Amino acid sequence: MGDYDEDTAFLGQSGLYHWTTFFLLNTVFVSTGFNGLYIVFVGSAPKHHCLIPDVNLTEEWRNAIIPSTIVEGEDVQSQCSRYKLDVVRNLSAEGYVPGRDFNLTNLEQEGCLDGWIYSKDIYQSTIVTEWDLVCDNQWKVPFASSTLFVGYLLGSLISGQLSDRFGRKKVVFISLAAQCLSVFLQSFSYSWKMFCIMFLFVGASQISIYISAFVLGTELLSKTMRVLFTTLGAFLFYCIGYMTLPWIAYGIREWRTLLAVLSATSVVYIPLWWFISESPRWLITQGRVGEAEVIVRDAARKNKVAAPAVIFKESELETRSPSRTYSMLDILKSRNIRHITLMCLLLWMAINVGYFGLSLNTSNLSGNPFMNCFLSATTEVPAYVVSTWLLKKCPRRALLSLFLVIGGGVLLLIQFIPDTLQYVALTLEMIGKFGFTMAFSIVYIYTAEIYPTVLRNIGMGMCSSAARIGSITAPYVIYLGTYNKVLPYILMGSLTIASSVVNYFLPETLHKDLPETVEQMQECQGLCRGPKRNKYVENGNLPIQHEAKPDIQTLTL
């Protein structure tokens, strides 16, 4: 294919068409912020204790039947056990007074055989209160969270193929409809199993929206606006949805109603079908040049510029087949690429464990869970803005290591903060979230700059799969907090610090040409470095080293 950007250069770098497309596509990402983390509220566990049936007990025994223990200096009622009801009933009938006539520590205990009573101070109902996902069934909450990320993994594997086959625009809107329907049906779940199955479809449709809309934007927008869209726009509008979620949840404390309302928000995207066009680039690859020209001419009309009589010349529409097809096996063949790939996989996995771990943990923090979630989302906005600016000037390796150390370091410090300084612990957690968000935005560009063009899609795909594995693991990392509240912080902090050390062995890419072939790919540093390779590109008999700054626009295509 000829150079599409040159053929459509008459449209200019910005205009009514570009700005309209920019904002309309970005609004789609708001829905992914709505529906990505509602499990924080839907899966929250309110305070609870064993239900005491309506039996003949004195008021003293009814108040004393729930055992209490001292946890971190506070007297806390047991959530999963009670004193044996038959024994307590007999003692009550005989006139004994607990604590005075009878030592409670000698009484036998039993589980919550009659169910639980849940506090309604914060939530009217959640899936935890609906299906008693506490005590022995507590593991079902992180499992439900993981099904969303399994859906992410499945959706990321198939969405690209679907958009290549049926078109970017169709997949975006079909995925929006699928997300709307999945969340709506999930609100009618009659069991935990049905909730998890529908959550799988929510995850698959949501990541499909994100990927397809991201690709559509990069193909529709000009070079200048493409950079803004891919490095800032999509992330910021996702944050808008993420920041709005806790206020919707604050107003709707019943989980079924909350999901129904969130699903209904997708209806506002229906009119966008008539305002967002299909990708002319994709249409040309399908041989539908006439349709592509209609879209480009409409864009010219909106931008108030004159279009040439012939936009796409037939001589430029010839398809060039690559001389060789690469696969994952090519990554295994080279010792250098193997080492780099293993380090990148660890980086992506560690960053996703930390990012989603902190995002899912907001309901477990001290204080108001709605405000905590809002603050967690708000910290992402400056992170994306700052990372976009720093990437233009700073070395990737040092930058990534710095924010990995910041993210992991503050998590390790949290365990030393006394309970009386809750706001200090919350501040450290928000700083950690800022560090992970910075690392997340940096590692994407950094990884794309390391891999050569012939292996870039394969390498990024493998790293994306590792990221999904990390996000699937994140709910279980948070679940460790039920045994010891500092365990998640120690694990996430240690893993992040370790990944910052691994990052030191990756090559620096600032002011380097994007490698096109495997031979042009830089070597890893330090102990994993093999025999020195020629890093110069031969031009006749003269070796010429390329020092041009990489074009970030190329990374997004």
Helices and strands as residue ranges (DSSP letters): H 4-7, G 9-11, H 16-36, H 39-42, E 48-50, H 59-64, E 68-71, E 74-77, E 81-83, H 85-93, G 104-106, E 109-111, E 116-118, H 127-131, G 135-137, H 140-166, H 168-186, H 192-220, H 223-228, I 229-233, H 234-251, H 255-264, G 265-274, H 280-285, H 289-303, G 314-316, H 328-333, H 335-360, G 361-364, H 369-378, H 380-390, H 396-414, H 422-450, H 453-479, G 480-482, H 487-503, G 518-520, G 526-528, E 537-539, E 542-544, H 552-555
